[in-house]
Amino acid sequence: MLTEADLPEDVATLRALVLEQSRMLAEVQVAKEAQVAELTLAKGEADAEIERLQAIIDAFMRHRFGPRSEQLDPDQLQLGLEDVETALGQARAIRDAVSQLAQSHESRKTNRGSLPVHLERIEQVVDVEDKACPCCGGALHVIGEDVSERLDVVPTTFRVLVTRRPRYGCRSCEGAVVQAPAPARIVEGGIPTEALIAQVLVSKYADHVPLYRQAQIYARQDIKLDRSTLADWVGRAAWYLRPLRDCTLEELRRSQRLFADETTAPVLEPGRGRTKTGQIWAYARDDRPWGGSDPPMVAYVYAPDRKAERPDAHLGDFAGILQVDGYGGYTALAKRRQQVRLAFCWSHVRRKFFELAAKSPVATEVLRRIAMLYAVEDEVRGTSAEQRRAMRAEHSRVAVDDLKLYLEARLRQVSAKSKLADAIRYALSRWDGLSRFLDDGRVDLDTNIVERSIRPLALNRKNALFAGSDEGGDNWAVIATLIENCKLSGINPHEWLTRTLVALAKGHPANRLSELMPWTAVL
């Protein structure tokens, strides 16, 4: 930058200098305009790419929530969305970069939402090096500041807790040595704290990271832990936590209405080098749709098979409404025990006809009528049980009665061996249970509540492939029960597991286990 002392005294020289400066400014302006044009073109291409990727995401979401939702597996949907949204983030970064260059004189104001107030704030000041005015050389003073917040992360940080227990002796008698007892631990004589064990459990059963991968992650920080060591910690924790799972199941048995479902759990069969198919049964309660006061909860129980007597043994003396899919074991249970009444799932009925809708006008009509029932449910969701019953009596009962007549008429017209006939018989043979929601506002239209609780098990199964034994399957069910209940209660599973493992190691009384339950923490 020229100062007054640098200016020449000669007029001709001064004029030449001004002309040279003007020419340079003109060249800079032309270059800037060319750059802006190029960046504008790049921004347009980025905008087009964002629009294309957003259209793909919208198509994915239509498969998830639209009328073709049955065709796309929810887990595959999430995987597909991750990739597309990653590409979308890249396109946005390109657009933001060119926008910042092309419009650097404008302040960029973007509302990304606020970050939680409980997070630690580490402040850094980005300041000018020279506090002298670039115009006159005077001292600068602060007239304001721009503040931005970004979310940062510190990779998992290990630390060593050193416990010292001084020993004391008496100088007078020298006959006694006094020392505080060692704190009780889940792994006696081992190196992990209860917080580390909780981290391993949450990573495996909530985040679906197998133990061998966790060992690889720890190795990046020079922490050498064998997979077998981590497995030992998990097994010990499961032994301590199993009474809490059993307590959860006992609490569910006292409910007046439950959901039940089951999913496969591949288990390695010792000595044969292959897997057998075990089952994890899920029993859930959620009265929030009609304003019930009991906290939502779920319990998982592993069994080596899918025999009909399994739910009978799991449910004990349960008496009430059991909402289920079409598995015959539940029907056999209701026949043996008159105190159990079944409510069936309209979603499973709909699925039978959805598979035929492309080729069958009858199936399409059935789907339209079932959609009318769900439209009523959208209206009554969140109202009291009595309001739900009244609205259903007014709007849903006629639709259900007409649908039954329609199905019976069509069954007489189609081939008895056709898939459409199978779908119709599936619905008509369960009609009493499908109609139970009309007379009881507490009953839902489907079993989606328990199916959502099954989904984390499916994710863990895809990552771990199979359990190593029947005992491993049961450990899976125990820990998954407690982590899923943390989610239902809206509390941090790592924090809850840490507190609970510490309490159990200290010998928390068995007759007061209810004090430790996740839902107790939020009451």
Secondary structure, 3 states (H helix, E strand, C coil): CCCHHHCCCCHHHHHHHHHHHHHHHHHHHHHHHHHHHHHHHHHHHHHHHHHHHHHHHHHHHHHHHCCCHHHCCHHHHHHHHHHHHHHHHHHHHHHHHHHHHHCCCCCCCCCCCCCCCCCCCCCCCCCCCCCECCCCCCECCCCCCCCCCCCCCCCCCCCCCCCCCCEEECCCCCCCEEECCCCCCCCCCCCCCHHHHHHHHHHHHCCCCCHHHHHHHHHCCCCCCCHHHHHHHHHHHHHHHHHHHHHHHHHHHCCCEEEEEEEEEEEEECCCCEEEEEEEEEEEECCHHHCCCCCCEEEEEEECCCCCHHHHHHHCCCCEEEEECCCHHHHHHHHHCCCEEEEECHHHHHHHHHCCCCCCHHHHHHHHHHHHHHHHHHHHCCCCHHHHHHHHHHHHHHHHHHHHHHHHHHHCCCCCCCHHHHHHHHHHCCHHHHHHHHCCCCCCCCCHHHHHHHHHHHHHHHHHCCECCHHHHHHHHHHHHHHHHHHHHCCCHHHHHHHHHHHHHCCCCHHHHHHHCHHHHHC
